[in-house]
Structure formats: C-alpha cells, structure tokens
C-alpha cells in the first residue's frame, strides 16, 4: 500500500517510525510546510517525492491513503480535500477544532465512502487496551478516571522542542484524548461536562491551564487537569480507580495502584500506540470496514468538547 504523509514535524516523524514496522506499506510522498525541513525529512526517510502542496501528493495515482499530521487548524479542510480526491485518510487528533467542521467531515465520509479515521491513540495504547478488555469482560467498572496532561510550552514549540508555526490548544487537542478515552472506556457519552480555564496568555492567545469534570449516566466521573505551565516531566498520566483495583497508565505502560508493572506483552503485536493506530487504519482499508476511531465514532468526543467550551470562563 502506497501512502502520502502530510506534516514533516514531530508527529509526522512518529508516524514514519511506526510505518517502518508495518509490512507492505510504503510512504511515497511527503507534503510539508517549509521546503527545507520537508526535503530533509524526505531524504532521511527515503521518500521519493516531497512537496509543500498537498494537492500535488493527492494527484499521484499510486497514493491510496493519506496520514495528516499537520497543524490542528488545517485538519478539517485537508481531510475533506483528501476524501474528495478519493483517498482514505487518517487525521491526527483532533479531526477538527470545532464541532461543525467535524460533523461536515462525517458527512463527506458518508458521501465518498472512503475510510476516514481519527488519530485517537489512547484507544490503541496497550495500557488502555488492557483496561478496555477487562471492562468489556465485566471484570472492572470505572468509578473515576483522574487524568493529568502537563507540558511546559510557553512558546510555540513541538514535542521535539523545535519552533512550530501554529498554536496548540488544551481543549480541542489535548483534552480530546481524554474526553474520547473516558467515553470509550465507559461506553457512554458524558451527561455532565464542565470546564474552567486560567488566564489567556498575552502572546499565544490561549489558556495555559484548564480543569475539566465529566460524568456519565452510570455514575463514573472523570477529573482532568491540563497545563502548559508545568515545569517537569511532560505527558498525560491516567489513574483508573475501579471497583476492583486501581491502575496507572503512562502511555504504553500500565501499573497497579502500588506501582507494580503489569505485563502487557500479550495485548497487541506492538507496544507502540501510534504503530497500532496506523495498523488499524491500514487493516480497515484492506478489509473494507469501519476502523476503530472512525470519524463517525469521534463525533461524540467533539460534541462533548463543544459543550465544555460553552462553560469555560469568558466563552
């Protein structure tokens, strides 16, 4: 299968690393932002074609599918562009930065019939898969998910510490991971969802701190703290407080409440959540089926985010 990748930044590279572990897949075109860095990444990864115009990649008849790892604000328009060109598309989280654009993408997917998937990596991390399997089997019931999403990002820098041309967002990007995961793990849409945010950064124009509280009809709650002001280890850390144990998920690793590591070796074919996400996208195309985290499935998270946004201070 021949793919195009849009985005030469930190997450584009993560996808290249993941795809290198998947058989019978080749990235044949890279569409980036700046010419110099796009050419550099294409040369390093032996990608035969590079461009700064996504339409040029889409015009290549051998390209069957596209992975979008571009700035959030570009996701909706580029995803529609891909689908209208007849290409399957995987859109890094979030699929859009507002509900109306997300709903439009779901409609375009239905019209075109292509595979369209959101990059909701938490559904695929082995740690969260382990939890999901036990919840589905009736062995665990979530009482509370306590989640911390922390970065030190007072300037526009990416996960590699390099300058980026766009501004990240705590609600529509980082909270999207947890909102989707909470609803996915409980199997319910939040019946209550509220948020508060701290001061708006004078230069970046975004809130640097945010708190979110959700509850589903069965009673489970989720408390989510997010910050771009945290000077320390960065990332998202999950505490599942269940009726039958407590579990700590740190990306692809899982520990019990006493910090004893849980063996996840039998959960999936890889310990890399992004690789597993990409494998699902490719498998759904080959099998002609709806993928886990399809654009349609992502809509409930986007609906909840829109409800939270309406409750934020100053919204």
C-alpha positions as CSV (number, residue, x, y, z in Angstrom):
1,X,0.0,0.0,0.0
2,X,1.4,3.4,-1.0
3,X,0.7,6.3,1.4
4,X,1.3,10.0,1.5
5,X,2.1,11.8,4.7
6,X,1.3,15.4,5.3
7,X,3.3,17.0,8.0
8,X,7.1,16.8,8.5
9,X,7.1,17.8,12.2
10,X,7.4,15.8,15.4
11,X,4.3,13.7,14.9
12,X,4.9,13.1,11.2
13,X,8.2,11.6,12.2
14,X,6.4,9.4,14.8
15,X,4.2,8.1,12.0
16,X,7.2,7.4,9.8
17,X,8.8,5.4,12.6
18,X,5.6,3.5,13.1
19,X,5.0,2.7,9.5
20,X,8.6,1.4,9.2
21,X,7.4,-1.6,11.3
22,X,4.4,-2.4,9.2
23,X,4.8,-4.8,6.2
24,X,3.8,-4.0,2.7
25,X,3.4,-0.3,3.3
26,X,5.4,2.5,1.6
27,X,5.4,6.3,2.1
28,X,5.8,7.6,-1.5
29,X,5.1,11.3,-0.9
30,X,5.6,13.8,1.8
31,X,3.7,17.1,1.9
32,X,5.3,19.5,4.4
33,X,5.2,23.1,5.5
34,X,8.7,24.6,4.9
35,X,10.7,23.3,1.9
36,X,14.0,22.9,3.7
37,X,12.7,20.7,6.6
38,X,10.4,18.8,4.2
39,X,13.2,17.9,1.9
40,X,15.4,17.0,4.9
41,X,12.8,14.5,6.3
42,X,12.1,13.1,2.8
43,X,15.8,12.4,2.2
44,X,16.3,10.9,5.7
45,X,13.4,8.5,5.2
46,X,14.0,7.8,1.5
47,X,10.6,9.2,0.5
48,X,10.9,9.6,-3.3
49,X,8.6,12.6,-3.6
50,X,8.2,15.7,-1.5
51,X,6.2,18.9,-1.9
52,X,4.7,21.8,0.1
53,X,1.4,21.4,-1.7
54,X,-0.9,18.6,-0.5
55,X,-2.8,18.7,-3.8
56,X,0.4,17.5,-5.6
57,X,0.6,14.5,-3.3
58,X,-3.1,13.7,-3.9
59,X,-2.7,13.9,-7.7
60,X,-0.3,10.9,-7.6
61,X,-2.5,8.0,-8.8
62,X,-0.4,5.4,-6.8
63,X,-1.3,7.1,-3.5
64,X,-4.1,5.2,-1.9
65,X,-4.3,6.8,1.5
66,X,-3.0,9.8,3.4
67,X,-2.0,10.4,7.1
68,X,-2.5,14.0,8.2
69,X,0.0,15.1,10.9
70,X,-0.4,18.8,10.1
71,X,-1.4,21.8,12.4
72,X,-4.8,21.3,14.0
73,X,-6.3,24.3,12.2
74,X,-5.7,22.6,8.9
75,X,-7.2,19.2,9.7
76,X,-10.8,19.7,8.6
77,X,-10.0,21.3,5.2
78,X,-7.2,18.9,4.4
79,X,-9.2,15.8,5.4
80,X,-12.1,16.9,3.1
81,X,-9.6,17.6,0.4
82,X,-8.2,14.0,0.7
83,X,-11.7,12.4,0.7
84,X,-12.9,14.4,-2.3
85,X,-9.8,13.2,-4.1
86,X,-10.8,9.6,-3.4
87,X,-8.1,8.9,-0.8
88,X,-8.6,7.2,2.5
89,X,-7.4,9.5,5.3
90,X,-6.2,9.2,8.9
91,X,-6.4,12.6,10.7
92,X,-4.2,13.2,13.7
93,X,-6.2,14.2,16.8
94,X,-8.3,16.3,16.7
95,X,-10.2,15.7,13.4
96,X,-11.2,19.4,13.6
97,X,-11.1,22.3,16.1
98,X,-14.8,22.8,16.3
99,X,-18.0,20.6,16.1
100,X,-19.4,21.9,12.9
101,X,-16.3,21.0,10.9
102,X,-16.2,17.6,12.5
103,X,-19.8,17.0,11.5
104,X,-19.0,18.1,8.0
105,X,-16.2,15.6,7.8
106,X,-18.5,12.8,8.9
107,X,-20.9,13.8,6.1
108,X,-18.2,13.9,3.5
109,X,-17.1,10.4,4.6
110,X,-20.6,9.1,4.1
111,X,-20.8,10.8,0.6
112,X,-17.4,9.5,-0.6
113,X,-17.4,6.1,1.1
114,X,-13.6,6.2,1.8
115,X,-12.1,5.2,5.1
116,X,-11.7,8.2,7.4
117,X,-10.2,7.8,10.9
118,X,-9.2,10.0,13.8
119,X,-5.8,9.6,15.4
120,X,-7.2,8.8,18.9
121,X,-4.0,7.0,20.0
122,X,-5.3,6.3,23.5
123,X,-7.7,3.7,22.2
124,X,-4.7,1.8,20.9
125,X,-2.1,2.1,23.6
126,X,-1.6,-1.4,25.1
127,X,-2.2,0.0,28.6
128,X,-5.7,1.3,27.7
129,X,-6.4,-1.8,25.6
130,X,-5.7,-3.9,28.7
131,X,-8.2,-1.8,30.7
132,X,-10.7,-1.9,27.9
133,X,-10.6,-5.6,27.5
134,X,-11.3,-6.1,31.3
135,X,-14.0,-3.5,31.4
136,X,-15.8,-5.2,28.4
137,X,-15.4,-8.6,30.1
138,X,-17.1,-7.2,33.2
139,X,-14.0,-7.7,35.4
140,X,-13.7,-3.9,36.2
141,X,-16.0,-1.0,36.5
142,X,-14.6,2.5,36.4
143,X,-15.5,4.7,39.4
144,X,-13.3,7.6,38.5
145,X,-10.6,8.5,36.0
146,X,-8.1,11.0,37.3
147,X,-6.0,12.4,34.4
148,X,-3.1,14.9,34.3
149,X,-2.0,16.4,30.9
150,X,1.1,18.5,31.5
151,X,3.6,20.3,29.3
152,X,6.0,23.3,29.6
153,X,5.0,25.1,26.5
154,X,5.1,28.9,26.9
155,X,6.4,29.3,23.4
156,X,5.3,27.7,20.1
157,X,7.4,24.6,20.2
158,X,6.6,21.0,19.2
159,X,7.3,17.7,21.1
160,X,10.9,17.8,19.9
161,X,11.4,21.3,21.3
162,X,11.5,22.8,17.8
163,X,9.6,26.0,16.8
164,X,6.2,25.5,15.3
165,X,4.2,27.8,13.1
166,X,0.9,27.3,14.9
167,X,-0.6,27.4,18.4
168,X,-1.6,24.3,20.3
169,X,-4.8,24.1,22.3
170,X,-5.6,22.4,25.6
171,X,-9.3,21.8,25.0
172,X,-9.6,20.8,21.3
173,X,-6.3,18.9,21.1
174,X,-5.1,17.6,24.5
175,X,-8.5,17.3,26.2
176,X,-9.8,15.5,23.2
177,X,-7.6,12.5,24.0
178,X,-9.1,12.1,27.5
179,X,-12.7,13.0,26.6
180,X,-12.7,10.4,23.9
181,X,-11.0,7.7,26.1
182,X,-13.3,8.3,29.0
183,X,-16.4,7.8,26.9
184,X,-14.8,4.9,25.0
185,X,-13.9,3.1,28.2
186,X,-17.3,3.7,29.9
187,X,-19.3,3.1,26.7
188,X,-21.3,6.2,27.4
189,X,-21.5,9.8,26.5
190,X,-20.9,12.3,29.3
191,X,-24.2,13.5,30.7
192,X,-22.4,16.3,32.6
193,X,-19.3,18.1,31.2
194,X,-18.0,21.4,32.5
195,X,-14.7,23.2,32.4
196,X,-12.8,26.2,33.9
197,X,-9.7,27.8,32.4
198,X,-6.9,30.1,33.7
199,X,-5.8,33.4,32.2
200,X,-5.2,33.8,28.5
201,X,-1.6,34.1,27.6
202,X,-0.9,37.6,26.2
203,X,1.2,36.4,23.3
204,X,-0.1,32.9,22.5
205,X,-3.8,33.9,22.9
206,X,-4.8,30.6,24.6
207,X,-5.5,29.5,28.2
208,X,-2.4,27.9,29.7
209,X,-4.3,26.0,32.4
210,X,-7.6,24.2,32.4
211,X,-9.7,21.9,34.5
212,X,-12.5,19.6,33.2
213,X,-15.0,17.5,35.1
214,X,-17.3,14.9,33.4
215,X,-19.8,12.3,34.5
216,X,-21.6,9.5,32.5
217,X,-25.1,8.3,33.3
218,X,-23.9,5.1,35.0
219,X,-22.1,7.3,37.6
220,X,-18.4,7.2,36.6
221,X,-16.6,10.5,36.7
222,X,-13.5,11.9,35.2
223,X,-11.3,14.7,36.5
224,X,-8.9,16.2,34.0
225,X,-6.2,18.7,34.8
226,X,-4.3,20.3,31.9
227,X,-1.4,22.8,31.9
228,X,1.2,24.3,29.6
229,X,2.9,25.8,32.7
230,X,4.2,22.6,34.2
231,X,8.0,22.6,34.6
232,X,8.7,18.9,34.9
233,X,8.0,15.6,33.2
234,X,5.6,16.1,30.4
235,X,2.8,14.0,29.0
236,X,-0.5,12.5,30.1
237,X,-0.9,10.3,33.1
238,X,-4.1,8.3,33.9
239,X,-5.3,6.8,37.1
240,X,-8.2,4.4,36.7
241,X,-10.0,4.0,40.1
242,X,-12.2,0.9,39.7
243,X,-14.4,-1.3,41.8
244,X,-11.8,-4.0,41.6
245,X,-8.4,-2.3,41.8
246,X,-6.6,0.9,40.8
247,X,-4.4,1.2,37.7
248,X,-1.9,3.8,36.5
249,X,-1.5,4.2,32.7
250,X,1.6,6.0,31.4
251,X,1.5,6.0,27.6
252,X,2.1,2.3,26.6
253,X,2.9,1.1,30.2
254,X,0.5,0.1,32.9
255,X,1.0,-0.3,36.7
256,X,-1.3,-1.3,39.6
257,X,-2.2,1.2,42.3
258,X,1.0,0.2,44.2
259,X,3.2,0.9,41.2
260,X,3.8,-2.7,40.2
261,X,4.2,-3.0,36.5
262,X,1.6,-5.1,34.6
263,X,2.8,-7.4,31.8
264,X,1.2,-6.1,28.5
265,X,3.2,-8.3,26.2
266,X,0.2,-10.3,25.0
267,X,-2.2,-7.4,24.4
268,X,-1.1,-6.4,20.9
269,X,1.5,-7.0,18.2
270,X,3.4,-3.9,19.3
271,X,4.0,-1.8,22.4
272,X,3.8,1.4,20.2
273,X,0.3,3.0,20.3
274,X,0.9,5.1,17.2
275,X,2.0,2.0,15.3
276,X,-1.1,0.1,16.5
277,X,-3.2,3.1,15.4
278,X,-1.7,3.1,11.9
279,X,-2.1,-0.7,11.7
280,X,-5.8,-0.3,12.4
281,X,-6.1,2.3,9.6
282,X,-4.3,0.1,7.1
283,X,-6.2,-3.0,8.1
284,X,-9.6,-1.2,7.8
285,X,-8.6,-0.1,4.2
286,X,-7.6,-3.7,3.3
287,X,-10.6,-5.3,4.9
288,X,-13.1,-2.6,3.7
289,X,-14.5,-2.0,7.1
290,X,-15.1,0.9,9.6
291,X,-12.0,1.4,11.7
292,X,-11.9,1.9,15.5
293,X,-11.9,5.7,16.0
294,X,-13.6,6.3,12.7
295,X,-14.6,9.9,12.0
296,X,-18.1,9.0,12.8
297,X,-17.1,7.5,16.2
298,X,-15.1,10.6,17.0
299,X,-18.2,12.8,16.9
300,X,-19.3,12.1,20.5
301,X,-16.0,13.4,21.8
302,X,-16.3,16.5,19.6
303,X,-19.9,17.1,20.9
304,X,-18.7,16.9,24.5
305,X,-15.8,19.2,23.8
306,X,-18.2,21.8,22.3
307,X,-20.4,21.5,25.5
308,X,-17.3,22.0,27.7
309,X,-16.2,25.1,25.6
310,X,-19.5,26.8,26.3
311,X,-18.9,26.5,30.1
312,X,-15.4,27.9,30.1
313,X,-14.7,31.3,31.7
314,X,-15.0,34.0,29.0
315,X,-16.6,31.6,26.5
